[in-house]
Structure formats: C-alpha cells, structure tokens
Amino acid sequence: MKITTAQMLKILYVFAWIIFVGLCIEAGGFIFNAVYTVTVNPSGAGHFWEKIDLSGLYSYDVGHYLVQTFFMTLVGLMKALLFYLIIKLLHDKKLNMENPFNKEVGSFIFNVSYLSLFIGGFSHWGAEYAQWFVSKDIAMPDAQFLGLGGADVWLFMGVVLLIIAQIFKRGIELQEENELTV
C-alpha cells in the first residue's frame, strides 16, 4: 500500500491537531496553577501541573516563582502557536504541491524558524534560571519536567529552518522571474 502526499498531509494534520490541543492544555495548566497558587492556595506550588513541586521556589520568593512559571507558560504558548501555524497552513490549503514556492509557504517557514529560535532562547533562559535556584540550594525539578528542556534542539531546528527559509525565498524569486519571462 502506497501512501500519497495528500494522504500523508491529512494524517499530519490530525497529528498536529492532537499535539496542538495537548500543548494548549499544558500551557493552560501552567497559567491556572500559577494564578491559583498565588491568589487562592499557596500549597498549590507543591503539586503544580503534572505533579511538579515548586514549593521550595514559592517559599523562597513569590516573585521568582512567578518569573519561573512565566518562562514555562511562555515556552508552552509558543509551542502551541507553532502547531497552530502548521494547522493553519494545512487547513487553508496554502501548501500547493504543483507550485510549492509561494509567498504563503515562504512566510510560514520564516515564522516557524523565528518561533523555534524564540522557543530555544526562552527555554535556555528558563532552564538557566532554574539552575540558578539549584545553585542556591533550592529544590527544583529538572528542566525537562518544567517544559524547558531541549533548548539546544530548538535552537538547532530554528537555524536549520532559517537556512531553508532563505533557500525557499530564493526559489520564490526564481519562480517569479521565470513567470515574468514566459
């Protein structure tokens, strides 16, 4: 059985929706738990989203707790935005296999590359911030559990996508020149 490109794109569209919903739930969980802990029940820091224990950080300083949860939330929201862009591209049928070098796809690749770089940067920043607390003998979960792991992978992916975006941009320019000469 051979899977066509159109079928594969439909499968990827479904997977993108599943991942998008999961990332939205994760980011919403971070937001809800941070607000709930600060405004209603401070003991919520001990069993944060996905059983993350941030009680040591909360008891050390509420401001630092909010900054750390801000990093976690921001990275989660940017990941969700990344999958939203993928869903939007596939849903709006901007990906034309007969004419793949178009401005919408080029813009999409640039946006995804910049977003990946931002995810990598903020993940690294948030993980370093958490590591700073560990150096102060404050119990902190691993960056992976905070949703901040893999910053190097995100940065690498962002750079690779930026290179691909530049190549794509040149392909669009060549295609437009070719259309003008016909």
Secondary structure as a PSIPRED ss2 file (coil, helix, strand):
# PSIPRED VFORMAT (PSIPRED V4.0)

   1 M C   1.000  0.000  0.000
   2 K C   1.000  0.000  0.000
   3 I C   1.000  0.000  0.000
   4 T C   1.000  0.000  0.000
   5 T H   0.000  1.000  0.000
   6 A H   0.000  1.000  0.000
   7 Q H   0.000  1.000  0.000
   8 M H   0.000  1.000  0.000
   9 L H   0.000  1.000  0.000
  10 K H   0.000  1.000  0.000
  11 I H   0.000  1.000  0.000
  12 L H   0.000  1.000  0.000
  13 Y H   0.000  1.000  0.000
  14 V H   0.000  1.000  0.000
  15 F H   0.000  1.000  0.000
  16 A H   0.000  1.000  0.000
  17 W H   0.000  1.000  0.000
  18 I H   0.000  1.000  0.000
  19 I H   0.000  1.000  0.000
  20 F H   0.000  1.000  0.000
  21 V H   0.000  1.000  0.000
  22 G H   0.000  1.000  0.000
  23 L H   0.000  1.000  0.000
  24 C H   0.000  1.000  0.000
  25 I H   0.000  1.000  0.000
  26 E H   0.000  1.000  0.000
  27 A H   0.000  1.000  0.000
  28 G H   0.000  1.000  0.000
  29 G H   0.000  1.000  0.000
  30 F H   0.000  1.000  0.000
  31 I H   0.000  1.000  0.000
  32 F H   0.000  1.000  0.000
  33 N H   0.000  1.000  0.000
  34 A H   0.000  1.000  0.000
  35 V H   0.000  1.000  0.000
  36 Y H   0.000  1.000  0.000
  37 T H   0.000  1.000  0.000
  38 V H   0.000  1.000  0.000
  39 T H   0.000  1.000  0.000
  40 V C   1.000  0.000  0.000
  41 N C   1.000  0.000  0.000
  42 P H   0.000  1.000  0.000
  43 S H   0.000  1.000  0.000
  44 G H   0.000  1.000  0.000
  45 A H   0.000  1.000  0.000
  46 G H   0.000  1.000  0.000
  47 H H   0.000  1.000  0.000
  48 F C   1.000  0.000  0.000
  49 W H   0.000  1.000  0.000
  50 E H   0.000  1.000  0.000
  51 K H   0.000  1.000  0.000
  52 I C   1.000  0.000  0.000
  53 D C   1.000  0.000  0.000
  54 L C   1.000  0.000  0.000
  55 S H   0.000  1.000  0.000
  56 G H   0.000  1.000  0.000
  57 L H   0.000  1.000  0.000
  58 Y H   0.000  1.000  0.000
  59 S H   0.000  1.000  0.000
  60 Y H   0.000  1.000  0.000
  61 D C   1.000  0.000  0.000
  62 V H   0.000  1.000  0.000
  63 G H   0.000  1.000  0.000
  64 H H   0.000  1.000  0.000
  65 Y H   0.000  1.000  0.000
  66 L H   0.000  1.000  0.000
  67 V H   0.000  1.000  0.000
  68 Q H   0.000  1.000  0.000
  69 T H   0.000  1.000  0.000
  70 F H   0.000  1.000  0.000
  71 F H   0.000  1.000  0.000
  72 M H   0.000  1.000  0.000
  73 T H   0.000  1.000  0.000
  74 L H   0.000  1.000  0.000
  75 V H   0.000  1.000  0.000
  76 G H   0.000  1.000  0.000
  77 L H   0.000  1.000  0.000
  78 M H   0.000  1.000  0.000
  79 K H   0.000  1.000  0.000
  80 A H   0.000  1.000  0.000
  81 L H   0.000  1.000  0.000
  82 L H   0.000  1.000  0.000
  83 F H   0.000  1.000  0.000
  84 Y H   0.000  1.000  0.000
  85 L H   0.000  1.000  0.000
  86 I H   0.000  1.000  0.000
  87 I H   0.000  1.000  0.000
  88 K H   0.000  1.000  0.000
  89 L H   0.000  1.000  0.000
  90 L H   0.000  1.000  0.000
  91 H H   0.000  1.000  0.000
  92 D C   1.000  0.000  0.000
  93 K C   1.000  0.000  0.000
  94 K C   1.000  0.000  0.000
  95 L C   1.000  0.000  0.000
  96 N C   1.000  0.000  0.000
  97 M C   1.000  0.000  0.000
  98 E C   1.000  0.000  0.000
  99 N C   1.000  0.000  0.000
 100 P C   1.000  0.000  0.000
 101 F C   1.000  0.000  0.000
 102 N C   1.000  0.000  0.000
 103 K H   0.000  1.000  0.000
 104 E H   0.000  1.000  0.000
 105 V H   0.000  1.000  0.000
 106 G H   0.000  1.000  0.000
 107 S H   0.000  1.000  0.000
 108 F H   0.000  1.000  0.000
 109 I H   0.000  1.000  0.000
 110 F H   0.000  1.000  0.000
 111 N H   0.000  1.000  0.000
 112 V H   0.000  1.000  0.000
 113 S H   0.000  1.000  0.000
 114 Y H   0.000  1.000  0.000
 115 L H   0.000  1.000  0.000
 116 S H   0.000  1.000  0.000
 117 L H   0.000  1.000  0.000
 118 F H   0.000  1.000  0.000
 119 I H   0.000  1.000  0.000
 120 G H   0.000  1.000  0.000
 121 G H   0.000  1.000  0.000
 122 F H   0.000  1.000  0.000
 123 S H   0.000  1.000  0.000
 124 H H   0.000  1.000  0.000
 125 W H   0.000  1.000  0.000
 126 G H   0.000  1.000  0.000
 127 A H   0.000  1.000  0.000
 128 E H   0.000  1.000  0.000
 129 Y H   0.000  1.000  0.000
 130 A H   0.000  1.000  0.000
 131 Q H   0.000  1.000  0.000
 132 W H   0.000  1.000  0.000
 133 F H   0.000  1.000  0.000
 134 V H   0.000  1.000  0.000
 135 S H   0.000  1.000  0.000
 136 K C   1.000  0.000  0.000
 137 D C   1.000  0.000  0.000
 138 I C   1.000  0.000  0.000
 139 A C   1.000  0.000  0.000
 140 M C   1.000  0.000  0.000
 141 P C   1.000  0.000  0.000
 142 D C   1.000  0.000  0.000
 143 A C   1.000  0.000  0.000
 144 Q C   1.000  0.000  0.000
 145 F C   1.000  0.000  0.000
 146 L C   1.000  0.000  0.000
 147 G C   1.000  0.000  0.000
 148 L C   1.000  0.000  0.000
 149 G C   1.000  0.000  0.000
 150 G C   1.000  0.000  0.000
 151 A H   0.000  1.000  0.000
 152 D H   0.000  1.000  0.000
 153 V H   0.000  1.000  0.000
 154 W H   0.000  1.000  0.000
 155 L H   0.000  1.000  0.000
 156 F H   0.000  1.000  0.000
 157 M H   0.000  1.000  0.000
 158 G H   0.000  1.000  0.000
 159 V H   0.000  1.000  0.000
 160 V H   0.000  1.000  0.000
 161 L H   0.000  1.000  0.000
 162 L H   0.000  1.000  0.000
 163 I H   0.000  1.000  0.000
 164 I H   0.000  1.000  0.000
 165 A H   0.000  1.000  0.000
 166 Q H   0.000  1.000  0.000
 167 I H   0.000  1.000  0.000
 168 F H   0.000  1.000  0.000
 169 K H   0.000  1.000  0.000
 170 R H   0.000  1.000  0.000
 171 G H   0.000  1.000  0.000
 172 I H   0.000  1.000  0.000
 173 E H   0.000  1.000  0.000
 174 L H   0.000  1.000  0.000
 175 Q H   0.000  1.000  0.000
 176 E H   0.000  1.000  0.000
 177 E H   0.000  1.000  0.000
 178 N H   0.000  1.000  0.000
 179 E H   0.000  1.000  0.000
 180 L H   0.000  1.000  0.000
 181 T H   0.000  1.000  0.000
 182 V C   1.000  0.000  0.000
